Amino acid sequence: MTHTAHRILIVGGGYAGFYTAWKLEKRLRRGEAEVTIVDPLAYMTYQPFLPEVAAGSIEARHSVVPLRRHLKRTRIVAAKVTGIDHAHKTATITPIAGEPYQQEYDQIVVTAGAVSRTFPIPGIADNAIGLKTIEEAVAIRDRLLTNFDKAAALPPGPERERLLTVVVVGGGFAGIEVFAELRSFASSLVAKYPELTFDETHFHLIEAMGRIMPEVSLKTSEWVLKDLAKRGAFVHLDTQVTSAVDGDVELSTGEVIPADLIVWTAGVMANPTVVRGGDLPVEERGRIRTRADLRVGTDDEIVEGAWAAGDVAAVPDLSGGGVGGYCVPNAQHAVRQGKLLAKNIVAVLRGENPVDYLHKNLGAVAGLGLYNGAFQSGNIAIKGFLAWLAHRGYHGLAMPTWERKLRVVAGWLGNVVLGRDMANLEAVQHPRAAFEEFAARPRPAQPAVTPPQAPRDAGAAADAPEKSRVAAGR
Ligand SMILES: Cc1cc2nc3c(=O)[nH]c(=O)nc-3n(C[C@H](O)[C@H](O)[C@H](O)COP(=O)(O)OP(=O)(O)OC[C@H]3O[C@@H](n4cnc5c(N)ncnc54)[C@H](O)[C@@H]3O)c2cc1C
C-alpha cells in the first residue's frame, strides 16, 4: 500500500498531545496528513482540577476531555506506545486488547507526559497514592469519606485517630493545593458527622526543603503556611519521610504519624516507558532532548521527523525563566507547546521554517480550599477570596472545549446553591459485590451413587414420590 499523505503519530493524548492533534485538525488541508493519537486512556485529563476533584468541588468526569468527541479527524488508538525505533520510523503499539504490533510513521510527536517520581522509602510504594490521574483523585476523595464513616462507628482511640489523619508528602503546587483542599473538605464534613469533632482530624504535610511552593515569592508562601496553620493543617519543613510501612509515617525528626491516607506529590519524572523504550536522545534528567522549535535534537543536530513537547521533553526556555535553562513541567508550557508544535509540523511539511517556542511565565494561581487561594505574578500577589476567584476564572477559561467548560462552571454554580457533593461511591471499586452476594449459582454436581439392588415391589414404591415431585414442578 502506498501512502500519499504524511503519517503523523502522536504518543500521548494529554495536554500537549491533545492540543497538537486539535490544532493539526484546524491547520492541515484535507488529505495532507493522517494523524493518529495513541493513548491508553480515552480522555485528556485537566490535571490542575485534580485537587478540586479530590475535595468534591468538581465532578470527576467533567474534568477530563473525551478524545473521540473533540478530535473528529484524528484516528484514536487505545494503546500504549511501548517502543520507538526511530531509525526505522516504527513504533511498537501495545493495545489495551489484542497483541502488540508495529506502526510505521513519517513524523512522531512524543507527548507522553510525566509520572509520579518516588524514592525507595519502605512502605511508600504499598501504602501511598499519587495525584497524577483522575482515578487517583476520585480514590482519595472516596477514601477520606469512607474513613469518616469508619471513624464515626468506632469509639475514640488510636484506630479512629489513624482514620482521621491525612499525610501529604511534597510541598510543591500540587501538594499544597490538594492538602488545603482536603483540609477544607474535611472541615465541612465534620458538620455532617455529630460523632466526630474538628480537633480529631489531623492534617500533616511533609516537605524536605525549607519552604513551600517555589513558584510564588517567599512572602506569599509564608502567608500560605500561616493560613494553613490557622485552619489546623501542619506543614513540617526541612523534614523527610523515612518510612511508611503499614501506614505509620516515620519522619526524619523521629516523629511517627499513623495515617490511612498518604498522598505522594513529591515530584514527577518524564514517562520512563516511552523515554527508555526508544532510541530518541535523552538528557541527564531523563527527558527527551528537544530543540526550541520542538524538534527532537540539539542546536547542532536535528533528529528529522521527531518532535516532543510537555513534561516528557527538555525544551529550552528562551525567556530565561526556566530551571537549568529548560521549561518547567507545567500546563502553561504544555498547552502552548502543543499549539506551536502543530504549526511547526505543518510548516515543515510545506517546506517552510519552524519557529522557536518562547513563553514568559504568566505567574501562578493556587486554589486552597473553598473561597481561598493565592496568586502571584512577578511582584504582584493576591491572597484569599480574590485569588480564589482568579483561580476559578483562569482555570474555567483554560479548560479545553466549551462543552467541558460549561460542565465545570455549571457544577461550580450548582455547588454555590447546593453545597459540594459528599456522595461516596468507593463501592464502585467492587461493583459486582452486591450482585455476587445474592446471585444464585448452580449446585455442584453430585457424584453418581449406584443404588443398592432392591426387591421388585419395594423399588416401585420408592419411585412414586419422585414422580409426583416432577409432576408438581411442571
Ligand atoms: C495535581 C496537579 C495540579 C497541577 N496544576 C497545575 C497548574 O495549576 N498549572 C499548570 O500550569 N500546571 C499544573 N499541573 C501540571 C500540568 O498538569 C502538567 O504539566 C501537564 O499536564 C503536562 O502535559 P503533558 O501533555 O506533557 O502530559 P499529560 O497531560 O500528563 O499527558 C500525558 C498523556 O500521555 C499518556 N501516556 C502515558 N504513557 C503512554 C504511553 N506509553 N503511550 C501512549 N500514551 C501514554 C497519558 O495517558 C496521558 O494522557 C498540575 C499537575 C498536577 C498533577
The ligand as an ORCA input file, in Angstrom:
! r2SCAN-3c Opt
* xyz 0 1
  C      -2.367     17.895     40.792
  C      -1.748     18.701     39.678
  C      -2.034     20.052     39.582
  C      -1.451     20.818     38.563
  N      -1.739     22.157     38.492
  C      -1.185     22.893     37.517
  C      -1.486     24.290     37.410
  O      -2.257     24.839     38.219
  N      -0.910     24.986     36.409
  C      -0.064     24.411     35.497
  O       0.427     25.100     34.596
  N       0.238     23.090     35.575
  C      -0.297     22.325     36.550
  N      -0.009     20.985     36.617
  C       0.934     20.386     35.665
  C       0.275     20.026     34.340
  O      -0.948     19.386     34.515
  C       1.227     19.160     33.518
  O       2.430     19.854     33.371
  C       0.637     18.864     32.136
  O      -0.468     18.017     32.269
  C       1.678     18.215     31.222
  O       1.104     17.929     29.998
  P       1.653     16.717     29.107
  O       0.847     16.714     27.857
  O       3.119     16.808     28.997
  O       1.369     15.401     29.957
  P      -0.024     14.792     30.414
  O      -1.081     15.829     30.425
  O       0.275     14.074     31.671
  O      -0.373     13.744     29.269
  C       0.380     12.602     29.025
  C      -0.501     11.591     28.299
  O       0.314     10.515     27.841
  C      -0.386      9.309     28.034
  N       0.572      8.204     28.094
  C       1.311      7.802     29.146
  N       2.089      6.754     28.803
  C       1.837      6.493     27.493
  C       2.319      5.537     26.569
  N       3.230      4.629     26.929
  N       1.830      5.559     25.312
  C       0.902      6.468     24.949
  N       0.417      7.402     25.785
  C       0.876      7.415     27.039
  C      -1.136      9.534     29.348
  O      -2.226      8.632     29.465
  C      -1.567     10.986     29.205
  O      -2.835     11.090     28.599
  C      -0.586     20.204     37.626
  C      -0.327     18.835     37.714
  C      -0.893     18.086     38.733
  C      -0.597     16.608     38.820
*
